Amino acid sequence: MLKTKITPLALVLAGLSAPASADLIISEYIEGSSNNKAIELYNNADTEISLEGYVLGLYSNGSSSVGNSIDLTGTLAANTTYIISNPGATADILDIADTTSTVTYYNGDDALVLTKDGVIVDSFGQVGVDPGSFWSDATAQTQNKTLRRKLSITSGRTDSTAEFLPSEEWEQFDIDTFDGLGSHAGNGGGTEPEPDPIDPIVCAADKTLISAIQGEGNESPLVDTLVELEGIVTADFQGDDELKGFFVTSLAADEDTNPLTSEGVFVYFADTDVNVGDHVRVQGTVDEYFDSTQISDVVQVAVCATGQSVSATKISLPLASQDDLEAFEGMLVTLDQELVVTNNFGLGRYGEVELATERLYQGTQVAMPGDAANAVEVENLTKKILVDDGSTVQNSDPTAYPTPGLSAENTLRTGDSVNSVTGALAYSFSTYRIHPTVAPQFIATNPREDAPELNPEADLRVASFNVLNYFNGDGQGAGFPTSRGADSLEELVRQEAKLVSAISAMQADVVGLMEIENDGFGEFSAIASLVNALNDADSANEYAFVDFNVNQVGTDAITTALIYRANKVEEVGSAAITTAAPFDFSNRTPIAQSFKSLESQEVFTVAVAHLKSKGGCGSASGANEDQNDGQACWNEIRTEGASAFADWLDSKPTGVDDEDIILVGDMNAYAMEDPIRKFDEKGYKNVVAELDGNTLAYSYSFSGRAGSLDHAVATESLLSKVVAAKDWHINADEPIVLDYNVEFKSEGHQSTLYSESAYRASDHDPVIVDIKSEVVLTPEEQTPVVAPDQVFSIDENSAVGTVIGMLDYSDPNPEDSPVVKFIVSENDSVSINDQGQLIVAGEIDYEFENRITFTVQVEDSVGNVSKAEKVAVKVNNLRSDDDNDAGSLLWLSLLLAPLSIVRRFKKK
């Protein structure tokens, strides 16, 4: 591959040196679906030419530097073509291609330049200019089209930086039109001969049944056969920005009784306008287009009648197998059941929404890796269907769903639902899909939520947030594009506003960040820029960052970071990092710092992890290769990272000897995978799963499957203080098109699809953990207290066991050291039970003891004993004649005196 840099000025000068009539020109440009891309070159000369010295270069996304190129070799005969194809193109292209090359990895906004010995001989597009998604003018555009050079153009366009208006030299054809490839100007500069006249088709004549065309299998038994069929038009997508065809279903009289044969088929034809309800006769060839049966190369269509009706065939999910849908391919179908949005990734760009019977989870989020997880995914496939708006326009405005159109405020989240879907069932890009004929009405059953309020019991909050490649250029408004993240200052402003909205709304005391630019901790660093923006937006708090005092944390372009509210917590100990294996490669450098709550004096340590991703499997080897157990590649090195991280934290790297440790971050592992279970084995528990009692939480969505890549794992001592934990679903549920990026968006979209809100600030949801500080009391503060001067009363002669009253005492620490003992001294007439009740324990007689006094102490479970306090019990006299019969009382007293002396002696 030749890589050179040619500035626009150099390209102009090179163009001025070009010959007036080049022998070799670009004669056809194909930008089709998937990898169907090809460039045709044409030799204008009357003699054979050598291709040596010719180079075709690709300039992507407005770049002024060639990003990819191919050096041509060999010779090319007079008035013949040379075809360069994408390696992944369809056989229709590959079969006639002269070579394949990655120079065809272009889109409608990329320029191509053909040079001979460094001199421009032809060009396509405008070098140095990014038109958005495509170049276009009145009658032609470069995206999703085939363009053929007009026969009148015999010399190349040598000014590659000039304004490019495609219709000036090119004729436009529909997407995936390949029939002219390899035959520019009839290979001799002439015109194609007029076709022979055709006989008109006749309605109700002999025909081929649609069920016979479809057959029982995935492929039609009549491929490449010219047929005539009749049916009712059920769905019309003939527009230039649609499928360029229509669906027909069998006449009622033509339906067979075989449940394996479909009664519908797609007709790829737009030259004759048809409408839903038309009875049509079609003459065309049976084709399998990327495994979808259709009628193409249509010769003619006749409308036999109008105003006909067809009932949609009811189908339902889940299926026994996705293959069951083959029997309904091309038919009008309806799903009359509640379905849940499980994938909205392609909503903005392609108008696609995946529905399922319920939210679908990654296998390893809810099941053990291996057979169990794989079984979950097999079941997932039976529960889903794709809804496709039938448009071939990317980034259509307005977006089809939800009505009246997607916007930053009118979102469509995974978890939202719809009660019915009706449309034509088709198969393309390896997926069965429904093109609705009735606009589905989505219901916001999973509405956006504000940031969770701090739990009433909690006084500390720790959070984890992946900030999706927050790079700030040079920190002074320039330095764009960077290697990741925002491509321009405009995008950075949009990205930063959303991140600040999310982080400030969380009101977390400490936040662990992932995917922030690894450019140190200086004045213009990314972490400094983010913290400054937070302080500007949230005047009630004072945000700060942990400075690890290095130019870079490890060697990766991105790193982890810690920010905190300095008005709530302060750093204690030393900020710690390690680059020891297995953190010298792949797993990003661990960081940790200890903090102390300014209010409660609670001390705790927060660490941040970002383990090796599941991508880049091509370089994985051995146990790091994908084991097909649901954990993807690099699982071994992630698991080693989890084990080493736990050991490092156990060594107390910050110098603070405290057992309260929480590790947050993007582990790139779902809840049941080896790394998370390794953390558990090492004593670091998955906080959200522990509180929920299951693994149904999620922070990320990939391929329509939910799961948690972001986790908070904590030691047992800190876990015991956690009172709430959850993922705040501001990102994973939202369509990606609502993010800060401006690519593939019109000016209107850049406005309507964007807001500074927290929603779709990133692709990962933050994890939020609320903690209740442990109150540490001094021995004096822990000791129970008996209220002084307590006085109770009891009637004389009350039976033993009678409750006199409840002792008034306090226990400042009942949960950790409850009261276990009551100590009574100086009297045995009254006792105190385990509940603190005063109980009659002996005979009580007013005449001999009208006031009982004793001393009480309270002891707790750790041996703290309260100060002794005097308690009195007044004895109530129940005899009413004691004061009125003094004489009798005197004689009685004299009579009983000896007995009284004996009784008092016994009581001592």
TORSE-674164 format. One record per residue (C-alpha): x, y, z. Coordinates in steps of 0.2 Angstrom, whole numbers, padded with zeros to 4 digits, always signed. Layout:
N
XYZ;...
This chain:
908
+0000+0000+0000;+0007+0017-0005;+0003+0031+0008;+0008+0048+0003;+0002+0066+0008;-0004+0077-0006;-0010+0094+0000;-0024+0103-0010;-0011+0115-0017;+0000+0101-0023;-0016+0092-0031;-0020+0108-0041;-0002+0109-0047;-0002+0091-0052;-0018+0094-0061;-0011+0108-0071;+0002+0096-0077;-0010+0083-0083;-0013+0079-0101;-0029+0087-0109;-0036+0069-0114;-0031+0055-0102;-0030+0037-0109;-0037+0030-0092;-0052+0037-0084;-0064+0032-0070;-0079+0026-0079;-0091+0018-0066;-0093+0020-0047;-0103+0008-0036;-0108+0012-0018;-0120-0002-0015;-0127-0011+0001;-0115-0019+0013;-0098-0022+0004;-0105-0020-0014;-0092-0007-0019;-0082-0006-0035;-0072+0006-0047;-0072+0003-0065;-0058+0011-0075;-0059+0013-0094;-0045+0014-0108;-0050+0028-0120;-0035+0025-0131;-0036+0016-0148;-0021+0005-0142;-0016-0005-0127;-0009+0005-0112;+0003+0000-0098;-0005+0002-0081;+0012+0004-0073;+0013+0021-0064;-0005+0023-0061;-0011+0024-0043;-0029+0025-0037;-0030+0034-0020;-0043+0036-0007;-0046+0052+0003;-0058+0049+0017;-0070+0061+0027;-0063+0077+0020;-0045+0073+0022;-0031+0081+0011;-0020+0066+0014;-0022+0049+0005;-0027+0036+0017;-0027+0021+0006;-0021+0017-0012;-0018+0003-0025;-0004+0003-0037;-0010-0004-0054;+0000-0016-0064;-0001-0025-0081;-0008-0019-0097;-0026-0014-0103;-0032-0017-0120;-0040-0002-0130;-0058+0002-0126;-0059-0010-0112;-0062-0009-0093;-0052-0013-0078;-0063-0017-0062;-0056-0015-0044;-0068-0023-0032;-0071-0023-0013;-0065-0040-0007;-0082-0043+0001;-0093-0039-0013;-0106-0050-0021;-0102-0063-0033;-0110-0052-0047;-0096-0040-0045;-0082-0052-0040;-0085-0063-0055;-0080-0049-0067;-0067-0040-0056;-0049-0039-0061;-0043-0036-0044;-0049-0033-0026;-0042-0019-0015;-0046-0011+0002;-0045+0006-0008;-0064+0002-0011;-0068+0004+0008;-0076+0021+0004;-0093+0029+0008;-0102+0042-0002;-0092+0056+0007;-0075+0050+0002;-0065+0056-0013;-0054+0046-0026;-0040+0052-0036;-0032+0043-0051;-0013+0048-0054;+0000+0043-0067;+0018+0045-0061;+0011+0057-0048;+0001+0068-0060;-0018+0068-0058;-0027+0061-0073;-0045+0059-0065;-0054+0062-0049;-0071+0058-0041;-0077+0069-0026;-0068+0084-0019;-0052+0082-0010;-0051+0091+0007;-0070+0093+0009;-0082+0083+0019;-0099+0085+0012;-0108+0076+0026;-0114+0059+0020;-0113+0062+0001;-0110+0074-0013;-0126+0078-0023;-0134+0090-0035;-0151+0090-0044;-0151+0073-0051;-0137+0063-0044;-0129+0058-0027;-0114+0048-0022;-0121+0038-0008;-0130+0021-0010;-0130+0023-0029;-0121+0017-0045;-0114+0031-0055;-0109+0029-0074;-0098+0041-0083;-0107+0050-0097;-0102+0043-0114;-0098+0061-0119;-0084+0062-0106;-0068+0056-0113;-0055+0065-0102;-0052+0065-0084;-0057+0078-0071;-0039+0084-0066;-0044+0097-0053;-0048+0086-0038;-0051+0101-0026;-0064+0109-0037;-0082+0109-0032;-0089+0091-0037;-0107+0091-0045;-0109+0073-0049;-0123+0075-0062;-0111+0086-0073;-0102+0070-0079;-0111+0056-0071;-0128+0047-0073;-0136+0040-0058;-0143+0022-0056;-0151+0013-0041;-0142+0005-0027;-0134-0012-0031;-0136-0009-0050;-0121-0020-0057;-0127-0024-0075;-0117-0011-0083;-0101-0015-0074;-0087-0020-0087;-0095-0013-0102;-0092+0006-0103;-0098+0014-0119;-0101-0004-0126;-0082-0007-0124;-0080+0003-0140;-0088+0020-0137;-0105+0016-0145;-0122+0014-0138;-0132-0001-0133;-0144-0008-0146;-0162-0006-0144;-0171-0021-0135;-0182-0032-0145;-0201-0028-0142;-0210-0039-0129;-0227-0046-0130;-0239-0039-0116;-0244-0050-0102;-0262-0055-0100;-0271-0056-0083;-0279-0073-0079;-0268-0083-0091;-0257-0097-0085;-0246-0092-0071;-0233-0099-0058;-0240-0099-0040;-0231-0089-0027;-0230-0104-0016;-0221-0113-0030;-0209-0099-0032;-0205-0099-0013;-0204-0118-0011;-0202-0127+0006;-0184-0122+0009;-0174-0107+0012;-0170-0105-0007;-0182-0105-0021;-0183-0121-0032;-0185-0109-0047;-0170-0098-0046;-0166-0089-0063;-0182-0095-0070;-0193-0082-0080;-0210-0083-0072;-0227-0074-0073;-0236-0073-0056;-0252-0064-0050;-0256-0057-0033;-0263-0043-0022;-0251-0029-0018;-0249-0029+0001;-0235-0016+0004;-0229-0003-0008;-0211+0003-0006;-0207+0009-0024;-0200+0026-0019;-0182+0031-0024;-0178+0032-0005;-0187+0015-0001;-0184-0003-0007;-0189+0001-0025;-0202-0013-0025;-0218-0020-0018;-0224-0035-0009;-0238-0046-0017;-0247-0061-0009;-0257-0075-0017;-0275-0073-0023;-0286-0082-0011;-0290-0095-0024;-0271-0099-0027;-0266-0102-0009;-0260-0120-0006;-0262-0130+0010;-0243-0133+0013;-0238-0123+0029;-0220-0123+0024;-0223-0113+0008;-0225-0094+0009;-0239-0085+0000;-0230-0069-0003;-0215-0062-0012;-0206-0046-0015;-0205-0038-0033;-0190-0027-0036;-0197-0015-0048;-0203+0003-0048;-0205+0008-0066;-0224+0004-0066;-0233+0012-0051;-0244+0001-0041;-0254+0003-0025;-0259-0007-0010;-0274-0017-0015;-0270-0019-0033;-0272-0036-0041;-0256-0037-0052;-0248-0049-0064;-0229-0048-0065;-0216-0055-0077;-0199-0057-0070;-0185-0068-0065;-0184-0078-0049;-0169-0072-0039;-0161-0076-0022;-0154-0059-0017;-0143-0062-0002;-0154-0077+0003;-0170-0068+0000;-0182-0074-0013;-0188-0060-0024;-0193-0056-0042;-0180-0046-0051;-0176-0041-0069;-0194-0038-0071;-0200-0037-0089;-0217-0030-0086;-0231-0027-0073;-0250-0026-0077;-0263-0020-0065;-0278-0032-0067;-0289-0024-0054;-0289-0012-0039;-0297-0010-0022;-0293-0028-0017;-0290-0032+0002;-0279-0045+0010;-0280-0050+0029;-0263-0051+0038;-0257-0068+0044;-0255-0069+0063;-0238-0074+0069;-0232-0073+0087;-0216-0074+0097;-0207-0084+0104;-0204-0095+0089;-0198-0113+0090;-0184-0107+0078;-0180-0091+0068;-0181-0103+0053;-0200-0104+0056;-0201-0087+0048;-0196-0093+0031;-0214-0100+0028;-0220-0081+0029;-0206-0073+0019;-0214-0059+0008;-0231-0060+0017;-0242-0047+0026;-0241-0052+0044;-0246-0046+0061;-0240-0049+0079;-0254-0045+0090;-0245-0045+0107;-0235-0034+0118;-0217-0033+0113;-0203-0024+0121;-0189-0013+0112;-0173-0023+0115;-0162-0014+0102;-0162+0004+0096;-0144+0005+0090;-0149+0007+0071;-0164+0018+0074;-0157+0035+0069;-0146+0029+0055;-0156+0015+0047;-0174+0016+0054;-0172+0000+0063;-0179-0006+0080;-0178-0024+0087;-0192-0030+0097;-0194-0045+0108;-0205-0054+0120;-0195-0046+0135;-0179-0037+0138;-0165-0049+0132;-0150-0052+0142;-0132-0057+0138;-0131-0076+0142;-0116-0073+0154;-0126-0060+0164;-0139-0072+0170;-0131-0089+0167;-0114-0098+0170;-0102-0097+0155;-0103-0112+0143;-0118-0122+0139;-0130-0113+0151;-0125-0096+0144;-0126-0102+0126;-0143-0109+0129;-0149-0092+0134;-0143-0085+0118;-0151-0099+0108;-0168-0094+0117;-0165-0076+0114;-0165-0079+0095;-0183-0086+0096;-0190-0071+0105;-0185-0056+0093;-0190-0048+0077;-0183-0033+0068;-0194-0018+0063;-0187-0009+0048;-0195+0007+0041;-0192+0001+0023;-0182+0017+0018;-0164+0015+0011;-0160+0033+0016;-0148+0034+0030;-0152+0046+0044;-0169+0051+0038;-0177+0066+0045;-0189+0064+0053;-0184+0047+0060;-0198+0035+0058;-0200+0030+0076;-0207+0035+0088;-0221+0046+0080;-0220+0060+0076;-0201+0058+0075;-0186+0054+0086;-0179+0069+0095;-0168+0073+0111;-0185+0074+0121;-0195+0062+0111;-0184+0046+0113;-0187+0028+0111;-0179+0018+0124;-0175-0001+0126;-0188-0007+0138;-0202+0003+0129;-0216-0007+0122;-0228-0009+0107;-0245-0018+0107;-0245-0024+0089;-0235-0023+0073;-0242-0026+0055;-0231-0026+0039;-0222-0036+0026;-0210-0049+0032;-0194-0049+0023;-0176-0056+0025;-0160-0045+0022;-0143-0043+0030;-0146-0061+0038;-0161-0055+0048;-0180-0057+0046;-0188-0040+0047;-0205-0032+0046;-0208-0017+0035;-0223-0009+0044;-0238-0005+0033;-0246+0003+0049;-0236+0014+0060;-0232+0005+0076;-0237+0015+0092;-0224+0014+0105;-0227+0016+0123;-0215+0024+0135;-0215+0010+0148;-0197+0013+0152;-0197+0032+0155;-0182+0042+0159;-0178+0044+0177;-0169+0058+0187;-0154+0054+0197;-0158+0044+0212;-0160+0053+0228;-0147+0049+0242;-0154+0036+0253;-0161+0043+0269;-0150+0032+0279;-0134+0036+0269;-0122+0050+0271;-0109+0045+0257;-0111+0041+0239;-0098+0033+0227;-0101+0031+0208;-0093+0024+0193;-0094+0032+0176;-0087+0028+0159;-0085+0045+0150;-0083+0038+0132;-0066+0044+0127;-0066+0062+0134;-0052+0070+0125;-0050+0089+0126;-0037+0092+0112;-0024+0103+0118;-0035+0110+0132;-0035+0127+0125;-0048+0125+0111;-0037+0117+0098;-0028+0101+0094;-0042+0092+0085;-0046+0079+0079;-0038+0068+0093;-0035+0050+0092;-0052+0047+0101;-0067+0056+0106;-0073+0072+0099;-0067+0077+0082;-0068+0095+0084;-0070+0109+0097;-0089+0109+0093;-0091+0091+0097;-0081+0093+0113;-0092+0107+0119;-0107+0095+0116;-0099+0080+0124;-0093+0090+0139;-0110+0098+0143;-0119+0081+0143;-0105+0073+0154;-0106+0088+0167;-0125+0086+0167;-0124+0068+0172;-0110+0069+0184;-0117+0084+0193;-0134+0076+0194;-0127+0061+0203;-0121+0071+0218;-0108+0058+0222;-0094+0062+0234;-0081+0051+0224;-0083+0046+0206;-0072+0034+0197;-0070+0038+0179;-0065+0027+0164;-0060+0032+0146;-0053+0049+0150;-0038+0055+0140;-0022+0049+0148;-0012+0066+0147;-0007+0069+0165;-0014+0081+0178;-0008+0098+0172;-0018+0114+0169;-0024+0109+0152;-0026+0090+0155;-0043+0082+0151;-0046+0078+0170;-0043+0097+0174;-0054+0103+0160;-0068+0091+0166;-0067+0096+0184;-0066+0115+0180;-0082+0112+0169;-0090+0104+0184;-0086+0118+0196;-0093+0130+0184;-0109+0121+0183;-0112+0116+0201;-0108+0131+0212;-0114+0121+0227;-0100+0109+0227;-0081+0110+0226;-0075+0096+0214;-0057+0091+0214;-0046+0077+0206;-0034+0065+0213;-0016+0069+0206;-0006+0054+0204;+0009+0065+0200;+0014+0056+0184;+0014+0062+0166;+0004+0047+0161;-0005+0033+0170;+0002+0018+0161;+0004+0019+0142;-0013+0017+0135;-0021+0032+0126;-0035+0032+0139;-0034+0030+0158;-0045+0029+0174;-0047+0044+0186;-0054+0049+0202;-0064+0065+0206;-0072+0070+0222;-0081+0084+0231;-0069+0092+0242;-0082+0100+0252;-0088+0083+0257;-0073+0072+0258;-0054+0074+0259;-0039+0063+0253;-0030+0053+0266;-0015+0042+0263;-0006+0042+0247;-0013+0041+0229;-0007+0024+0222;-0005+0016+0205;+0004+0000+0199;+0011-0006+0182;+0016-0023+0188;+0010-0038+0178;-0004-0041+0173;-0006-0022+0172;+0009-0019+0161;-0001-0025+0146;-0020-0024+0141;-0028-0022+0158;-0026-0003+0162;-0016+0003+0176;-0025+0002+0193;-0027+0017+0203;-0033+0019+0222;-0035+0033+0235;-0042+0034+0252;-0054+0047+0258;-0061+0053+0274;-0079+0060+0276;-0078+0078+0283;-0094+0075+0292;-0093+0058+0300;-0074+0055+0299;-0078+0039+0290;-0062+0032+0281;-0064+0022+0265;-0053+0018+0250;-0060+0019+0232;-0051+0011+0217;-0055+0011+0199;-0052-0003+0186;-0054-0004+0167;-0050-0022+0162;-0046-0028+0144;-0060-0026+0132;-0068-0041+0123;-0063-0034+0106;-0047-0037+0095;-0048-0055+0096;-0037-0058+0081;-0021-0056+0091;-0028-0067+0106;-0020-0084+0108;-0021-0099+0119;-0034-0097+0133;-0036-0079+0128;-0044-0084+0112;-0063-0085+0112;-0068-0101+0120;-0086-0100+0113;-0093-0100+0131;-0100-0083+0130;-0086-0073+0138;-0077-0068+0121;-0059-0067+0120;-0046-0060+0132;-0055-0068+0147;-0040-0076+0154;-0031-0059+0155;-0046-0051+0163;-0047-0064+0176;-0029-0063+0180;-0032-0044+0181;-0046-0046+0194;-0036-0058+0205;-0021-0046+0205;-0031-0031+0208;-0039-0039+0223;-0022-0044+0230;-0015-0026+0227;-0029-0018+0236;-0027-0031+0251;-0009-0024+0252;-0017-0007+0257;-0007+0003+0243;-0013+0020+0249;-0005+0017+0266;-0021+0017+0275;-0025+0002+0285;-0044+0001+0284;-0054-0013+0278;-0067-0002+0269;-0063-0004+0251;-0074-0002+0236;-0068-0005+0218;-0078+0003+0204;-0075+0002+0185;-0078-0005+0168;-0073-0024+0170;-0078-0029+0152;-0086-0044+0160;-0104-0048+0163;-0110-0053+0181;-0108-0072+0179;-0091-0072+0170;-0074-0077+0178;-0067-0060+0182;-0082-0055+0193;-0083-0072+0201;-0064-0071+0204;-0067-0054+0214;-0080-0063+0224;-0068-0077+0228;-0055-0064+0234;-0068-0056+0246;-0074-0042+0234;-0093-0044+0232;-0103-0037+0218;-0113-0024+0227;-0128-0022+0215;-0131-0040+0214;-0129-0043+0232;-0142-0030+0236;-0154-0035+0222;-0152-0054+0225;-0150-0057+0207;-0140-0052+0191;-0154-0043+0181;-0146-0026+0183;-0138-0019+0167;-0126-0005+0163;-0123-0008+0144;-0132-0014+0129;-0124-0024+0115;-0132-0032+0100;-0149-0030+0108;-0143-0039+0124;-0142-0030+0141;-0129-0034+0154;-0117-0026+0167;-0100-0022+0161;-0099-0009+0175;-0098-0015+0193;-0094-0010+0210;-0086-0023+0221;-0083-0021+0239;-0075-0029+0254;-0087-0037+0267;-0084-0023+0279;-0089-0009+0267;-0103-0020+0259;-0111-0020+0277;-0113-0001+0276;-0121+0000+0259;-0139+0004+0260;-0143+0007+0241;-0135+0003+0225;-0141+0004+0207;-0137+0008+0189;-0144+0025+0183;-0151+0021+0166;-0146+0037+0156;-0136+0029+0142;-0138+0010+0139;-0157+0012+0135;-0155+0027+0124;-0153+0027+0105;-0134+0031+0100;-0140+0044+0088;-0144+0056+0103;-0126+0057+0108;-0114+0072+0105;-0107+0067+0088;-0112+0077+0073;-0107+0064+0060;-0120+0057+0048;-0132+0071+0054;-0140+0085+0045;-0140+0103+0053;-0157+0099+0058;-0153+0083+0066;-0138+0091+0075;-0151+0102+0084;-0166+0091+0086;-0157+0076+0091;-0146+0084+0104;-0148+0092+0121;-0136+0096+0135;-0145+0083+0146;-0137+0068+0154;-0146+0056+0143;-0134+0047+0131;-0119+0056+0138;-0110+0040+0136;-0113+0022+0131;-0112+0015+0149;-0123+0018+0163;-0116+0025+0179;-0116+0014+0195;-0121+0023+0210;-0118+0016+0228;-0125+0024+0244;-0116+0021+0260;-0120+0024+0279;-0105+0029+0289;-0101+0019+0304;-0103+0030+0320;-0087+0026+0331;-0091+0030+0349;-0079+0033+0364;-0081+0021+0378;-0090+0035+0388;-0101+0038+0373;-0105+0019+0372;-0109+0017+0391;-0128+0015+0396;-0135+0028+0407;-0148+0026+0421;-0159+0042+0423;-0157+0048+0441;-0170+0051+0455;-0183+0039+0448;-0198+0035+0460;-0211+0022+0457;-0226+0016+0468;-0233-0001+0472;-0248-0006+0483;-0243-0015+0499;-0245-0034+0499;-0244-0035+0480;-0240-0052+0474;-0222-0058+0469;-0220-0055+0451;-0231-0039+0450;-0223-0027+0437;-0220-0010+0446;-0214+0000+0431;-0201+0002+0418;-0183+0008+0422;-0179+0024+0413;-0162+0021+0405;-0153+0024+0388;-0142+0014+0377;-0131+0025+0365;-0126+0010+0354;-0140-0004+0355;-0135-0012+0338;-0117-0015+0342;-0117-0017+0361;-0135-0019+0368;-0139-0019+0387;-0138-0037+0393;-0139-0035+0412;-0147-0025+0426;-0138-0024+0443;-0149-0021+0459;-0140-0018+0476;-0146-0014+0494;-0163-0022+0493;-0170-0038+0488;-0189-0034+0488;-0188-0028+0470;-0179-0035+0455;-0177-0030+0437;-0180-0042+0422;-0172-0043+0405;-0184-0030+0398;-0179-0017+0411;-0196-0019+0421;-0196-0017+0440;-0204-0033+0448;-0210-0037+0465;-0198-0050+0472;-0203-0051+0490;-0216-0047+0504;-0221-0028+0504;-0229-0021+0520;-0233-0003+0522;-0233-0004+0541;-0215-0009+0541;-0207-0002+0525;-0217+0012+0517;-0203+0017+0505;-0191+0005+0497;-0174+0011+0491;-0160+0003+0481;-0146+0006+0469;-0147+0001+0450;-0133-0001+0437;-0135-0006+0418;-0121-0017+0409;-0120-0019+0390;-0113-0034+0380;-0095-0027+0379;-0095-0024+0398;-0098-0005+0399;-0107-0002+0416;-0117+0013+0420;-0115+0025+0435;-0125+0018+0450;-0141+0028+0453;-0154+0027+0468;-0171+0022+0464;-0186+0023+0476;-0202+0013+0477;-0216+0021+0487;-0227+0008+0496;-0246+0012+0496;-0256+0009+0512;-0272+0000+0508;-0280+0001+0526;-0292+0015+0529;-0295+0014+0548;-0277+0016+0554;-0278+0034+0558;-0296+0033+0567;-0293+0019+0580;-0277+0025+0589;-0281+0015+0605;-0284-0001+0596;-0268+0001+0585;-0258+0004+0601;-0264-0011+0609;-0262-0021+0593;-0244-0014+0591;-0239-0020+0609;-0246-0037+0605;-0237-0040+0589;-0221-0032+0594;-0212-0048+0598;-0217-0055+0581;-0211-0040+0572;-0194-0041+0579;-0193-0059+0573;-0198-0055+0555;-0186-0040+0554;-0172-0052+0559;-0177-0064+0546;-0177-0051+0532;-0159-0046+0535;
